[in-house]
Structure formats: C-alpha cells, structure tokens
Amino acid sequence: MFIGNFRRAATPRAAFLFSIVALIYIVYQQHQPDGLTRFGLGLGLPRTPFEVQMVQKLKDAQNWVAPVAEADENEEEGGFFTLPSEGVPVPPVHDSDDMPPPPPPLPVTPPPGHGHEEEKQHGHEEQHQPEPSLPKLELPLTIYPDDVGDWAQRFWMKPSEVDFQALRACFAADSCPENRKKIILSHSMYWRNTLRGDVGGEEVWAMSVIDAARSLGYTLIQVDSFPELVRVYNYFPDLVKVIFMDDFEIFGCFRDQDACLQTARNPNGIPGYKMLAFYFWTWPRHPLGPRWIVSPENYNNMSQWEMPSPNIYLGYSIERVCHAQPFIPHAERYSPPQVWIFAKLMHYFFPGRERNVAWSKEVLDGLAAATGIKYGIAAHHREDPGEEEKELERISLPEEKYYTNHVWLDQKGFMKELANSRALMGVANPITSPSPWNALCLGVPYINVVTSWEQNNPDNRWTWRSQHALASLLDPPYVYNVRSGDLKGLIAAVNAALANPIDSYIPDAMTLPSIAARLAPLVDRDWAAEERDMRAKCEDGPCGCVEPCDVHLENVPWPYW
C-alpha cells in the first residue's frame, strides 16, 4: 500500500528506484538465517528442524521482534517481555491450565550495592541515573510453545516452560525468591530422558539432581542443541549459574569456538567455566579438569585398584523410586525364598563373552540346592539368539527348576520382584548400578562380587575390585562381599541374609536433603575465580589430564583462551 501511494505521488524514476530498493530489502529479509543474537536473531548458527519449527511458531504467534531498536513508548504489542519496562501490556501466551499467564511487566528493584555510584568529573560531582542490577531481560513470551516439539520433547519442554513462566511472573511482580533467579541450564540427554520416563542409572541420578534443584527453588531449563543453548543462555547470562552437560557435549562446545564457546571472537558464547560435566564414571572428562565434573558416587573412597577419582561428589537418591514400592514384610515374601540375580543381559552369564563372570552353572546349582532358594532374573539377549547363544545359555544358567526368567520388566515390575526377594546377588556386571541401593531401601541385603583381591591379604578391601566398589565398603547384614567362584562363601552369605533380615536402609549421603546440601554450593560457587586459578596452574597443559589425555584426543586447543 505504501509503495503504491509513493509511486503515484513521486516521479516515475524515483518510484522505480524506491521499488527496487524495497524489493531487495524484502528478499534480503526472507533469506536471513534463523540464527539468534544475544536477544533473539542473527548469530547465523545452524538450526535443527525443531528450532526452525519453533522460530516459525513464534513468528506466527506474533511473538517476535528484531532487536534493532528500543520499543516505542506507545507501542502496544511486542514479541519480547522486557524488564524493566513501563506501561507495555503483554499478550497472553496460551490457555494452558498448568502454565500461569504472564503478568504485565513491572520494574525490577535492584538489590543493594548494584547501582552506579556518583562519579567525579572536571572537579565536580555528576549525578548519574542508577541502572537496574540486571540488564534488560529481553525475554520472549514463551521458549517452548505448546504446539512445538514431538511427544518425547514435550516431556522436558513442558517443565522448562513452567519454570520459565514462573521466572517471568516473579520478575514482573518484583517478587522473585533469591533462588528462583538462579538458573540451571541442562544440555544432557540423561536429564531429558529421565523426564520422559527412562530409568537407567544415569537417568536415576539425573532425576535425583532435578528433585534436589526443585527443592531448592532453582529455575531449571533444558535444551537439546548448541544453538538452542546459546539462545537460551543469552536471555539471562548473568542469572545462569551452571550448565550441566554430557561430557562429549562439553568437548564439542570447547571445539566450536566460533559459535558455542565464549571467546574473544565469540563474546556471546558460553563461558567454559559455567559448564559442569554430568558424568557417571571416574575419568577426567572435562577440559578444565575434575573440579568441573560431578559424579553420582564418592569415587574418592574407592580402592587403589578401582581408579579413584577427585571428581566432585554430588550423589543421588533412590527414595522416589523406592518409596513408590511398599515395603513387604519378610514373612510375606515369596516362598521358597527368592534371590534376585542382578543381570539384565544374558551374556553376563557367559564365560568368554564377558570379563569376570562370577558364578558358573555348577556354583549356581550348588547354591540353590544347599539353601533352598529359587532365583529370579530378568535377562534378555541384545539380539535374537543364534544356536551358539542358546548353547551358552544352556551351559551357563542354573537348572530350569531353580529359576524364573521374566526376560523384560519395567521399573515397577522390577521393584515389586525385588521387594519380594530375600537377597540381591551380583554376577560381576553391570558395575556401579543403583540397584543395590534400591535393594537396601526395600530391606533386601546385597551380595557383592569381589572380582580381584590381594592373594596374601584377601580381606583387605582397599585392594579389591568388585561389582559395586562403594557398596563394598558396607558390612553385613547389609552387604556381603564374596570372592568370585567361592561357593562355600556364597552359601554362607545367602544363609546369613535369610537368617538376618534387614529393615529399609538408605545411607545418609543418599537422601534428598544431603544431595541438595551438596548442590547448593556448586550453584553458588564463583566458577570464574575457579577458572582463573586453573589458568594460572595449568597453562602448559590441561589440569587433571590422564594420558592419553582426553583433551588432546578430543582436539580441544590448549590453551583455549
């Protein structure tokens, strides 16, 4: 309309030139990448299909403005929620029942000590207008609209959106609790997977940390790509305290110094010191060393043969899962008494297919005959078994009269079977699983396999290697440590477990309040100062590196700063 009016009012030549300029501008805008700047557009980062979909949904909902100028005082609509702001009404996000509609924006009151002080210039004092303690937060109305993402993504998008809306609401009302303003970002598949219901060891740990963070009132937001991580981080960089990431994602970000890691040429990237590796095992899987790696177990307490680690002990709790299964009195449990064999894959029983197979068929048959127990297992083949696998199964498992194989059980079914058992027995693999802790919580003693020991001093547990190194530190009646292949010792352990039933037992360090008490100092730590200290000590090479050094194997340049 404007172009048509201009052409009628101007000379033909001027109208023609204006039309050409307008056309070039329109084409240019349509071909801009859907990357994002600090507040929303223009980094030119590669986009995932989900992000392209999300950007389009935001545009379609008229929730998008280019951050090229301050909003006009009389503007009544805008795609971003700007704090502090005056008199700019905010349209509703959607009609979801479980997400509160955003309130109108209100100024944020700076905490004490964060305003600009008077400056002396040219011999006199010049009064400056104090600025808010926080930069203007150019927040979109929503980060994960209801109709964006597939069914699996919605499991982690929805709680992230709820936390985001709570943050917007409390900023607008100038009523944010202190911890609500502390943001934890997560770029971890285990965090995302646990919210959709996965129950592996890493997911159990992730759910515990999420529960602890929620109990402390932090804002939790999940992402699933580097561009999305950079976008969300830059909405409120000063509020993001830590970012939990999978180890390989951290190495990937450190390699990408143009679009992910914060560097001189990428000032809007993610500071390396804010990334904490969410890593289940003991290796130093972080470019900055073990001070930036959190672990589910206190690996500092393991024996010298178990590869002890100075990674940070954060820990996990099995209370949520355990308490969902009622405690079953011992007199009401299965008869004959059931010993649950802790092995979900069939090849854990096969000599030659798995290292440290603890018990032969003869030992398993001998134990059942001597104690009157029956085994319960839920073991399956990774693929359809061939004739060789069927033969290995025949010669490795106990006689069929001694066991029931459920093959597959969901978490609820597994916990019910475990609660009806009188002992949980390992077969050497898998290692460091949450299952022994679940058993103890349900009043089920754990028989831990010791796979390596000092011949001259076999009872010295500081020289052991075992299926669960941390559980091996406990004593009967909770944990019975038995050397691999020792039928006599195994019979004694099972008889002792049957004769000495236990109540529910959860180590103090594995309670939710204990995890929260360890999480809070991590969130509040001055990680920038930690990195400065690291740089001073480790300029010549990565801290905590074990050869072959993962930092070198992952092609991370050093020094990276």
N, C-alpha and C positions, 0 to 999 in steps of 0.2 A: 504494500500500500504506500509506504513512504517513498520507495523508489519510483513508483508510478507518478505520484504527485510531484516529485522532484523533476522528473523528465518533462512533465507538462509545463513546469514553471521556469525551467532553465533552457539554455541554448542546447541545440541538438548535440554539439560536440561535448559540452560539459556533461550532459546527461549520459552520453555514451561512455565517457571516461569513468564517471561515477559507477555506472552499471558494471563495468569491467572490474573495478576495484572491489565492489561488493561481492561479485561472483567469486573472485579469487579468495576473499576472506571467508566466504561460506565453505568453499571447497577445502580450504586450509583447516577450518574448524572441524569439518567432518572427518578429516584424515589424521587428526591428532590421536596419539596413543592414549589408551585408557589408563595410563600410569597415574600416580598420585604424588603431589608435592607434600610438604610438611602438613598442610591442612587440606589436602584433597586432590590435587591434579598435577600432572606434568613431570613426574620423575622419569617417565618413559620406561618403567620396568616391564619385563614380560609378564603377561597376565595369564592366570589359569582360567579355564572355561567358567568356573564358579565365579571368579572375580568379575569377569566380563558381564555375566548374568546379573551379579549384584549391582554393578555400576549402572546397568541399564534400568534395573528396577528402581534404583534411587532417582534416576533422571525421570523415569516415567511418573514417579510419585511427586515430581517437582520438589524433591528434597536436595537439590544440587545447585550450588552457586560457585562460580570461579573465584578464587581468592585473589582477585586483581585489584580490589579497592575496598575501602571501608563501606559498610552499608549506609545508605542514605537515611537521615533521621526520620523521614516519613515513610520509609519502606515498610510494608505490612507483611510481606512474605519473604522467607529466606530458607535455604536448604540446610543451613548450619545453625546450631544453637550456640551463640557467642556469649561468653562470660568474661568480664562483667558487661552488662548491656542495660539499656534503659528503654522501656516502652516498646519493645519489639515482640508482638504476640507470636506464640509458637503454635503451629497447627498440630492437631493430634496425629500420632504415629499410626495407630491402628486400633481395632476394637478388642484386642486380645484380653481375656479376663485376668490372666496371670501376669500381665505386664502393665504397671501403672502408667497412665498417660502422662507425658511430660508437662510439668507446670510451666507457667511463664517465667522467663529468666529474671533473676534479681542480681544486684551487685554482690560480689563475693567480698567479705570483710577480710582484709589482710591480717594474718597473725602478727603479734608484736615482733618488732625487730626486723621487719622485712620491707618497710617503706624507705624511700630515698630521704637522706638527711640533707640539711641545708649545706650549700657549697659556698665558699668564699671566692669571689672573682673581682679583680680590679679594686681590691681594698674595701669592698662592701659585700654584705650577705645578700644572696639572691634566693628567694623562696621558690622552690620547685613544687609542682603538684605531685603528691605522692602517687606512686603507681601501685596497683594491686600486687599482692605477694606472688600470685600466679600469673603467668602470661595469659593473654586472652585465649580461652579454650574454644577453638572453633570446632565444636562437636557436631557431627551430623545428628539428625533426629533419631537415627537407628543405624546400627552397624550390621545387623543381620535381620533384614525384613522377613516377615512371616513366610512369604512365598519364594524365598531364595534357599537353595540347597536341597540335596536329596534327603531321604529318610535318615540315613546314617549321620549326615552332617547336622541335621536338626537336633540330634541328641546333645551335641556340645554347643551349637549356636544358641539354643534357647536359654540355657542358664547364663551364657555370656551376655546375651541381650538383657536378661533380667538384672544382672549386676550393673550393666552399663546404664540402664534406665534409672536404677536406684542412685547411681552416682550423679546423673544429670539432675534428678529431682532434688537431691540434698544440696547440690551447688546452687540451684535456682532458689531454694528456700533458705540458703545460708545456714544450713543445719547439719553439715556433714560431720559425723563422728570422725575422730582422728584416723582410725584405721580404714575407714571407707575411702579416704583419699590416698591410701597406699595401694597401688595397683600391682598385681602379679599377672604377668602375661605368660602364656604357655604355648610353645611350639613343639609339642611332644605327642607322638602318636599314642603313647600309653595313656596320657591324660585324656585325649579324645576318645580312645577306645573304651576306657572304663566308664565313661558317661553314656556309652551306648550299650553297656552291659557285659563287656568282656571281663574274664575273671582269671587271667594268667597272673603269675607272680608280680610282674611289673604293673599290671592294672590294679591288683590289690594294694600295692604300695601307693600308686597314684591316687586311688580313692581315699586312702588314709590322709595323704597330704592335702587333698581338696577339702576333706572334712575338717582337718585342723585349721586350714586357712579360713574356712567359713565360720568356724567357731570364734576366730579372732576378728571377724568382721571385715576382712580384706575384700577388695574388688578383684574378681578373677575373670579373665577374658582369654579365650582360646583362639588360636589361629592355625592355619594349615599350609602356609606358604610364606616364602621370604617377602614377596611384595605386600602381602596382607600384614605380615609382622611389622614391616617398616611403616605402612599406612597407619595402623592402629597405634603403634608406639608414638608416632609424631602428633597424634591428637593431644597427648599429655605427657611429653617426655620427662618432665620433672617429677611427675607422680608415679611413674613406673619404677618400682624399687628393684625388682629382679625379674628375670625371664627364665623359666625352666624350659630347657630344650634337650632333645635327644643328642647324644654325643656327636653323631655323624652330621646332624644339622648344624651344630656349632662349628665344626670344622668347615662345613660348606660355606657358612657365613663369613668366617675368617678368610677364606679364599676369595670371596666375592667382595673386593674392596672398592668396587665402583658402585654397587647398588645395595649391599647389605651391611657390611661392617662400617662403622663410623671412622672415617679417615679424613685427612686434610682435603682430599678431592671429593669426599662424600660426607659432608658435615651433617646431613640429615639421616645418616645410617645409625645402626645400633651400636652403642658402646660395648666393646668386648667385655668390660668388667661387669656388666649387668647380666651376662649370660651364665647361668649355672647349669652344668651338665646333670641331667636326671639319669643316672647310670647305675644299673643294678649290680655291677661287678666291681672288681678291685683295681683295674688298670687305670692309669692316669689319662683319661680320655678328655682332656681339655687343653687348649694351647697355653693357658695360664697356670696349669698345674693343679694339684689335688685340692688346693684351697677353694677351687671353683667347681668341685664335684661333690654332689650329695649322694649318699648311699643308704640302702634300706637296712643294712646290718652294721654293727660296730666292728668293722673289719680290722681295727687296731688291736682287737683282742684275740685274733686268730693265731694259731701256732706258726712257727717259722716256716713250716712246710706248706702252709695254706696260702701263701702270698699275702701277708698282712698289708694293710693299706692305710695311709694317712688321709684318705678321702673323708669328707665331713659326714658324720653320722647324723642322719635325720630320722630314720626309722619309720616303722609303720605299725598299724594296729589291725588286728583281725576281729575287733569287738563287734563291728557292724555285722559281719558275716556270721560270726559265731553265735551272737545273741539272737539271730533270726531263727536258729535251730534250738528248740527247747532241750534242756539238759535231761537226759534219760537216766533214771536210777539204775545202778549196776544190776540189781536183781531183775530188772525188766528188760535187759538187753538180750540179744539173740542167744539161743541155746541150741546146739553146742556153742560155746563162746567163739566169737569171730575175731580173728586177727586180720586187719586190713593190710594188704600188701600195697605199698606205696610205689606204684609203677604204672604210668598211663600208656606207655608204648611197649609193645610186645618184645621188641628187640632188647629191652633192658634185661631180659632173662637169658639172652642167647650168648654163650661163650664165643668169643671171636668176633661178634658183631658190636660189642660194647665193652669198653675197658672196665676192669674191676667188677665183674659180675660176682656178687657176694655169695649167692647160695646156689648150689647145684640141685638137681631134681632129687638126689638122694638125701640131701640135707632137709629140703622142704618136706619130703615124705616122712623122714625120721622125726621131725619136729611135730608134725600133725599126729603121728602115731603115739608119740611119747606124752603129749599134753592133752589130747582130745579136742584140740581146736579145729576150726574149719576156716579156710582162707576166703576172704572176699577181695576181688580185684575188679578193676575197670580198665583193661588194657586192650589196645587195638593195634593193628598193623597200619603203617602210614599209607601203604598201597595194598591193593588186592594181593593176598599172599600166593606165591607160587608153591611148587612142590617142595622146594628147599626150605622155605619158611614154615610150611606145615610140618615138615620133619623136625626142624629145630624146635618148634612148639611142643611136639610130642616128647622130645627127649630133654626138654628144659623145664617144663611146668610140672607141678606135682600131679599125682594121680587124680583123675577127674572127680573121684568121690571126696577128695579133700578140698575142693574149691568151687566157687561160683564166679564166673566172669560176666560182669554186667556190660563189658565192652565200652559203652559210652554212658556217661552220666552227666547231667547238668549240675550246676553248683548245689542246688537244693537237694538233688538226689544223692550227691556225694556226701554232703554234710549229714544227711539222715543216716546213711550207711556207716559213716564214721562215728556218729553219736551212738550207734548200736553196737560198736566194737569194744573189745576189751584191751586192745593194743594196736598201735600202728607200727608196721615193720618196714624198714627200708631195704632196698636191694642194691644200693650204691649210687643209683641215678634215679631221678634228677637231683642235682645238688642245690642247696640253699633255697629250698622252696618254702612257701608259707604253710604248707600242710602240717608239719609237726607242731607249729604253734596253734593251728586250728584244733588239732587233736588234744593238746593240753588244755585248751579252753573248754573242750567238751568232756573233760575228765578221762582222757584216753592217753596212757603212757606211750612214749615213743621209743622204739628200739632202733638205735642209730648204728649204722655200719661203719666200723673203722677199717679203712682200706689199706693204710700204711702206718707202720709204727717202728719204734726203735727195738731191735731184736734183744738187746741187752737190758732194756728197761721198758717193756711193753705197756706198762701202766702210766707212763709219763705222757699225759695228753698234750703237752706242748711240743711233742714230736710227731703227733698224729696227723694223718689226713683222713677225713671222714665225709660221709654224705652230707651232713649238716654241721659245719665247723662251729657255729655259735651255739647250737643246741647241745653239742658235745660237752660244753662247759657245765651243764646241769648234771645233777646226780639223781640216783633212784630216790623216791619212787616215780619221778617224773620222766627221766631219760635213762635208758640202759644202753651203755656203749658196749658193743660186741664186735670182736675182730672177725673179719671176713672168713667164712669157711669153718668157724668154730661151732660145731653142732652142740657140744656139751654146754658151752657158754650161752648159746641161743636158747636151749631148753631151760636153763636156769633163769634167764631173763624173762621168758614168757611165763613160767610158773610164778615168778616173783610179781609180775604185773597182775596175774589173775588173783594172787593172794593178797595184794595190797592195792586195792582200787583207790583212785585219787578223786578229789573234788576238782571243780573247774580251776584252772591256774593260768593267769596271764602275768608275765613279768611286768614289773612296774614301768620299765622303759618302753613297753609296747602299749601303753594306754594312750588314749587320745590327748589328755591333758599334757602328758610327757612330750608327745610329738609337737604339740602347739608351743610348749615351752622352748623347744629347740628351733622351731621355725621362726618365731618372732625375732630373735637376734639376727638371723640370716637376713630377714627383710629389712631390718633397721641398720645393718652394718654399713659402714662407709666403704663401699666397694671401690670407689675411685681412689681412695687412700691406699687400699689394699693393692691396687694395681700399680700405683706409684712405687710402693715398697717392692713389688715384684720386679718392676723395670730396673730398679737400682741394683737388685741382686742377680738378675737373670738376663742381662743384656747380651751376653755372649752365647746363650743357649737357653732353650725352654726349661722352666723350673719343673722339677718332679718328673723329668723325662726318663723313661726306661728304654734302653736300646733293645731292639730297633725302635727309635723314637717315633711315636705316632705323629707328632707334629711334622716331622720330615716325611713320613710315609704319606701323610695327607696333603703334602705340597703346600703347607702354610708358610709363607715367607716369614723369616725371622731376622731381625726384629720386625714386627708387623707395623709398628708405629712410625 
